[in-house]
């Protein structure tokens, strides 16, 4: 096939035109792409500026609020309120401490009484709960307000003698009682007798007509204990009148036919020294 020169020229022209068109199109595309990128960058920059402004506004609002709070707290009125609240809290704390201190002082001033063995473990009422001891009468005087009563000072082996009021004036003289060794019940509740507090009771063999002071065994000393075989000696510190312990035991306190003092046929005994007796009264109550 033979191509003519004219046709060749035409083809070259078209190729050249096509190349120019492509170059133009490429140039246009590059320009469009560049404009698009620039527009996107500009939009982002604008958004950044807007965000920066928003942040600045928020900061100004926060600073304004903080300044208002500081001013509120530091104002004179609020200072006075805070001081008053602190003063009240301090006053309340001091009052609480004073109350606690007073309670502690009351507890120290009034310690709880230690329960005795008889109070906690022994509900049985018998002679073991009566505190019989040997005493020595130091002095005897007439009661200032009662003609039938003596007031005695009795040594029971304690640092100080006990005061004992006895209704023995009709039965024996003061001389008969003075310097005698006797048996005392030492845990009766102290009681006033015509204005004088009696701290024990002198034990006697007794009838309506005659009364004899019980006689301890020879060699008995003030403070010696009186015991009863078969009955554990656990005397109450002080007999509770409501429990009527002595009153329950009293009917069984008697002398036998030989004048020996007994509780339910068990003799009053001072360990190692002997039995307690009455001089002449037999088979009578001991009071």
MARRODREN-153505 format. One record per residue (C-alpha): residue number from 1; residue in three letters; chain; x, z, y. Coordinates in Angstrom, 2 decimals. Layout:
R num residu chaine    east      up   north
R NUM    ala      A       X       Z       Y
...
This chain:
R num residu chaine    east      up   north
R   1    unk      A    0.00    0.00    0.00
R   2    unk      A    1.35   -1.06    3.34
R   3    unk      A    0.66    1.24    6.34
R   4    unk      A    0.78   -0.32    9.66
R   5    unk      A    2.71    1.02   12.56
R   6    unk      A   -0.49    1.63   14.54
R   7    unk      A   -1.89    3.78   11.86
R   8    unk      A    1.34    5.72   11.67
R   9    unk      A    1.25    6.36   15.36
R  10    unk      A   -2.36    7.48   15.17
R  11    unk      A   -1.53    9.91   12.38
R  12    unk      A    1.40   11.34   14.34
R  13    unk      A   -0.81   11.79   17.35
R  14    unk      A   -3.45   13.62   15.33
R  15    unk      A   -0.79   15.84   13.78
R  16    unk      A    0.57   16.66   17.17
R  17    unk      A   -2.91   17.42   18.50
R  18    unk      A   -3.63   19.60   15.49
R  19    unk      A   -0.41   21.54   16.01
R  20    unk      A   -1.23   22.10   19.66
R  21    unk      A   -4.71   23.25   18.73
R  22    unk      A   -3.30   25.71   16.22
R  23    unk      A   -0.83   27.02   18.78
R  24    unk      A   -3.61   27.48   21.30
R  25    unk      A   -5.83   29.18   18.79
R  26    unk      A   -2.98   31.51   17.79
R  27    unk      A   -2.30   32.28   21.43
R  28    unk      A   -6.00   33.03   21.97
R  29    unk      A   -6.05   35.32   18.92
R  30    unk      A   -2.96   37.17   20.12
R  31    unk      A   -4.55   37.66   23.53
R  32    unk      A   -7.81   38.90   22.03
R  33    unk      A   -5.98   41.32   19.74
R  34    unk      A   -3.90   42.63   22.64
R  35    unk      A   -7.00   43.14   24.80
R  36    unk      A   -8.79   44.89   21.93
R  37    unk      A   -5.90   47.31   21.37
R  38    unk      A   -5.57   48.03   25.07
R  39    unk      A   -9.31   48.69   25.33
R  40    unk      A   -9.14   51.13   22.39
R  41    unk      A   -6.15   52.92   23.91
R  42    unk      A   -7.94   53.16   27.24
R  43    unk      A  -11.03   54.57   25.56
R  44    unk      A   -8.99   57.20   23.75
R  45    unk      A   -7.22   58.17   26.96
R  46    unk      A  -10.55   58.58   28.72
R  47    unk      A  -11.87   60.76   25.89
R  48    unk      A   -8.72   62.91   26.10
R  49    unk      A   -9.24   63.37   29.83
R  50    unk      A  -12.86   64.38   29.27
R  51    unk      A  -11.83   66.90   26.59
R  52    unk      A   -9.15   68.34   28.87
R  53    unk      A  -11.75   68.87   31.59
R  54    unk      A  -14.09   70.61   29.14
R  55    unk      A  -11.28   72.91   28.02
R  56    unk      A  -10.46   73.79   31.62
R  57    unk      A  -14.12   74.60   32.31
R  58    unk      A  -14.32   76.87   29.24
R  59    unk      A  -11.14   78.68   30.29
R  60    unk      A  -12.55   79.29   33.77
R  61    unk      A  -15.78   80.69   32.25
R  62    unk      A  -13.84   83.00   29.91
R  63    unk      A  -11.58   84.23   32.70
R  64    unk      A  -14.62   84.93   34.86
R  65    unk      A  -16.33   86.94   32.07
R  66    unk      A  -13.17   88.93   31.31
R  67    unk      A  -12.72   89.74   34.96
R  68    unk      A  -16.31   90.97   35.10
R  69    unk      A  -15.80   93.27   32.06
R  70    unk      A  -12.58   94.71   33.50
R  71    unk      A  -14.28   95.36   36.80
R  72    unk      A  -17.20   97.05   34.98
R  73    unk      A  -14.97   99.35   32.96
R  74    unk      A  -12.72  100.28   35.87
R  75    unk      A  -15.52  100.94   38.33
R  76    unk      A  -15.78  104.56   39.61
R  77    unk      A  -19.22  105.11   38.08
R  78    unk      A  -18.06  104.09   34.61
R  79    unk      A  -14.91  106.18   34.96
R  80    unk      A  -17.05  109.21   35.76
R  81    unk      A  -19.27  108.50   32.76
R  82    unk      A  -16.28  108.20   30.45
R  83    unk      A  -14.77  111.43   31.78
R  84    unk      A  -18.09  113.23   31.36
R  85    unk      A  -18.42  111.96   27.76
R  86    unk      A  -14.89  113.11   26.96
R  87    unk      A  -15.60  116.49   28.54
R  88    unk      A  -18.75  116.89   26.44
R  89    unk      A  -16.92  115.89   23.27
R  90    unk      A  -14.18  118.39   24.06
R  91    unk      A  -16.73  121.14   24.79
R  92    unk      A  -18.55  120.41   21.52
R  93    unk      A  -15.28  120.51   19.57
R  94    unk      A  -14.36  123.86   21.13
R  95    unk      A  -17.83  125.24   20.34
R  96    unk      A  -17.55  124.09   16.73
R  97    unk      A  -14.12  125.69   16.41
R  98    unk      A  -15.46  128.97   17.86
R  99    unk      A  -18.37  128.97   15.40
R 100    unk      A  -16.04  128.28   12.47
R 101    unk      A  -13.69  131.04   13.65
R 102    unk      A  -16.57  133.53   13.98
R 103    unk      A  -17.82  132.68   10.49
R 104    unk      A  -14.34  133.22    9.08
R 105    unk      A  -14.03  136.54   10.94
R 106    unk      A  -17.40  137.68    9.58
R 107    unk      A  -16.34  136.78    6.06
R 108    unk      A  -13.10  138.71    6.51
R 109    unk      A  -14.92  141.66    8.05
R 110    unk      A  -17.50  141.75    5.27
R 111    unk      A  -15.77  140.71    2.05
R 112    unk      A  -18.05  140.26   -0.89
R 113    unk      A  -18.08  143.32   -3.07
R 114    unk      A  -16.36  142.69   -6.36
R 115    unk      A  -18.94  143.12   -9.11
R 116    unk      A  -18.16  145.90  -11.52
R 117    unk      A  -18.09  145.44  -15.23
R 118    unk      A  -21.32  147.38  -15.54
R 119    unk      A  -23.04  145.15  -12.96
R 120    unk      A  -22.02  141.89  -14.60
R 121    unk      A  -21.92  142.56  -18.33
R 122    unk      A  -23.71  145.86  -19.07
R 123    unk      A  -27.47  146.07  -18.75
R 124    unk      A  -27.65  149.01  -21.16
R 125    unk      A  -28.48  152.31  -19.50
R 126    unk      A  -26.63  155.24  -21.06
R 127    unk      A  -24.27  158.08  -20.14
R 128    unk      A  -21.28  155.71  -20.02
R 129    unk      A  -22.50  154.53  -16.61
R 130    unk      A  -22.39  158.06  -15.12
R 131    unk      A  -19.12  159.06  -13.45
R 132    unk      A  -18.66  162.70  -14.54
R 133    unk      A  -15.40  164.26  -13.33
R 134    unk      A  -13.81  167.67  -12.99
R 135    unk      A  -13.73  169.16   -9.48
R 136    unk      A  -12.38  172.32   -7.85
R 137    unk      A  -14.47  173.97   -5.12
R 138    unk      A  -12.22  174.65   -2.14
R 139    unk      A  -14.73  176.22    0.25
R 140    unk      A  -18.42  177.19    0.40
R 141    unk      A  -20.57  177.62    3.49
R 142    unk      A  -24.25  178.08    4.16
R 143    unk      A  -26.01  174.93    5.32
R 144    unk      A  -26.55  175.23    9.10
R 145    unk      A  -30.16  174.03    8.85
R 146    unk      A  -31.28  175.14    5.36
R 147    unk      A  -31.15  178.70    4.02
R 148    unk      A  -31.40  177.59    0.37
R 149    unk      A  -28.44  175.18    0.47
R 150    unk      A  -24.68  175.53    0.29
R 151    unk      A  -22.22  172.99    1.72
R 152    unk      A  -19.08  172.82   -0.44
R 153    unk      A  -15.77  171.03   -0.08
R 154    unk      A  -14.66  169.89   -3.54
R 155    unk      A  -11.32  168.47   -4.70
R 156    unk      A  -11.94  165.70   -7.27
R 157    unk      A   -8.40  164.34   -7.36
R 158    unk      A   -8.90  161.97   -4.42
R 159    unk      A   -6.94  161.91   -1.13
R 160    unk      A   -9.74  163.80    0.64
R 161    unk      A  -12.17  166.41   -0.70
R 162    unk      A  -15.82  165.47   -1.07
R 163    unk      A  -18.68  167.18    0.71
R 164    unk      A  -21.34  168.40   -1.72
R 165    unk      A  -24.68  169.99   -0.84
R 166    unk      A  -26.14  172.24   -3.57
R 167    unk      A  -29.35  174.26   -3.81
R 168    unk      A  -27.67  177.28   -5.40
R 169    unk      A  -28.14  179.98   -2.78
R 170    unk      A  -30.88  181.75   -4.79
R 171    unk      A  -28.84  181.76   -8.00
R 172    unk      A  -25.28  182.73   -7.00
R 173    unk      A  -23.23  183.92   -4.06
R 174    unk      A  -20.76  181.83   -2.11
R 175    unk      A  -18.01  184.05   -3.53
R 176    unk      A  -19.07  183.16   -7.09
R 177    unk      A  -18.73  179.44   -6.29
R 178    unk      A  -15.52  179.43   -4.26
R 179    unk      A  -12.39  178.43   -6.22
R 180    unk      A  -14.46  177.55   -9.30
R 181    unk      A  -13.74  174.54  -11.49
R 182    unk      A  -16.92  172.53  -12.04
R 183    unk      A  -18.31  169.28  -13.43
R 184    unk      A  -19.43  166.75  -10.80
R 185    unk      A  -21.48  163.58  -10.98
R 186    unk      A  -19.47  161.41   -8.58
R 187    unk      A  -21.27  158.05   -8.40
R 188    unk      A  -24.63  159.04   -6.99
R 189    unk      A  -25.43  157.20   -3.79
R 190    unk      A  -24.41  159.47   -0.87
R 191    unk      A  -27.52  161.02    0.66
R 192    unk      A  -28.23  163.21    3.67
R 193    unk      A  -29.67  166.65    2.94
R 194    unk      A  -30.95  168.24    6.13
R 195    unk      A  -28.46  166.26    8.19
R 196    unk      A  -25.39  166.77    5.96
R 197    unk      A  -24.29  163.91    3.69
R 198    unk      A  -23.76  164.94    0.08
R 199    unk      A  -21.23  162.82   -1.89
R 200    unk      A  -21.66  164.25   -5.41
R 201    unk      A  -23.68  166.71   -7.50
R 202    unk      A  -22.55  169.95   -9.19
R 203    unk      A  -23.87  169.89  -12.78
R 204    unk      A  -25.67  173.03  -13.96
R 205    unk      A  -27.62  174.30  -16.95
R 206    unk      A  -31.02  175.05  -15.53
R 207    unk      A  -34.32  176.81  -16.13
R 208    unk      A  -37.01  177.67  -13.57
R 209    unk      A  -35.72  181.24  -13.53
R 210    unk      A  -31.97  180.83  -13.90
R 211    unk      A  -29.20  178.33  -13.08
R 212    unk      A  -25.60  178.35  -14.35
R 213    unk      A  -22.78  176.08  -13.24
R 214    unk      A  -21.27  174.25  -16.25
R 215    unk      A  -17.83  175.50  -17.27
R 216    unk      A  -15.10  172.89  -18.00
R 217    unk      A  -12.54  173.62  -20.76
R 218    unk      A   -9.46  175.65  -19.92
R 219    unk      A   -6.68  173.60  -18.31
R 220    unk      A   -9.03  171.09  -16.68
R 221    unk      A   -7.73  169.71  -13.38
R 222    unk      A   -9.43  168.02  -10.41
R 223    unk      A  -10.01  164.36  -11.22
R 224    unk      A  -10.03  164.77  -15.02
R 225    unk      A  -12.64  162.48  -16.60
R 226    unk      A  -15.50  163.67  -18.78
R 227    unk      A  -16.15  161.40  -21.75
R 228    unk      A  -18.72  161.01  -24.56
R 229    unk      A  -17.68  159.84  -27.99
R 230    unk      A  -19.37  156.56  -28.95
R 231    unk      A  -20.20  155.66  -25.34
R 232    unk      A  -17.77  153.43  -23.45
R 233    unk      A  -16.95  154.90  -20.05
R 234    unk      A  -17.88  152.10  -17.57
R 235    unk      A  -19.41  153.91  -14.59
R 236    unk      A  -21.07  151.96  -11.80
R 237    unk      A  -19.13  152.35   -8.51
R 238    unk      A  -22.37  153.63   -6.98
R 239    unk      A  -25.61  154.10   -8.91
R 240    unk      A  -28.39  151.85   -7.67
R 241    unk      A  -31.40  154.11   -7.02
R 242    unk      A  -33.77  151.26   -7.86
R 243    unk      A  -32.37  151.02  -11.40
R 244    unk      A  -32.93  154.78  -11.98
R 245    unk      A  -29.90  155.08  -14.24
R 246    unk      A  -29.39  158.82  -13.81
R 247    unk      A  -33.14  159.45  -14.06
R 248    unk      A  -33.20  157.55  -17.37
R 249    unk      A  -30.28  159.53  -18.81
R 250    unk      A  -31.28  162.96  -17.42
R 251    unk      A  -33.84  163.93  -20.11
R 252    unk      A  -31.08  163.63  -22.75
R 253    unk      A  -28.63  165.89  -20.87
R 254    unk      A  -29.00  169.36  -22.44
R 255    unk      A  -27.14  172.35  -23.80
R 256    unk      A  -27.38  172.98  -27.54
R 257    unk      A  -27.97  176.26  -29.35
R 258    unk      A  -24.32  177.19  -28.72
R 259    unk      A  -24.44  176.38  -25.02
R 260    unk      A  -22.36  173.15  -25.42
R 261    unk      A  -23.30  170.51  -22.85
R 262    unk      A  -24.42  167.30  -24.59
R 263    unk      A  -25.92  163.85  -24.14
R 264    unk      A  -28.07  162.99  -27.17
R 265    unk      A  -26.12  165.47  -29.32
R 266    unk      A  -22.75  164.09  -28.12
R 267    unk      A  -20.67  166.78  -26.28
R 268    unk      A  -19.28  166.50  -22.77
R 269    unk      A  -15.53  166.35  -23.49
R 270    unk      A  -12.43  166.41  -21.29
R 271    unk      A   -9.97  164.48  -23.51
R 272    unk      A   -7.22  166.67  -24.89
R 273    unk      A   -8.70  169.84  -23.37
R 274    unk      A  -12.07  170.53  -24.95
R 275    unk      A  -15.82  170.71  -24.44
R 276    unk      A  -17.90  171.60  -21.40
R 277    unk      A  -20.22  174.62  -21.91
R 278    unk      A  -22.74  176.89  -20.24
R 279    unk      A  -22.03  180.61  -20.04
R 280    unk      A  -25.34  181.85  -21.49
R 281    unk      A  -28.05  179.20  -21.24
R 282    unk      A  -28.79  177.39  -24.50
R 283    unk      A  -31.21  174.54  -25.30
R 284    unk      A  -31.94  173.89  -21.63
R 285    unk      A  -31.80  170.88  -19.30
R 286    unk      A  -28.65  169.97  -17.41
R 287    unk      A  -29.30  169.00  -13.80
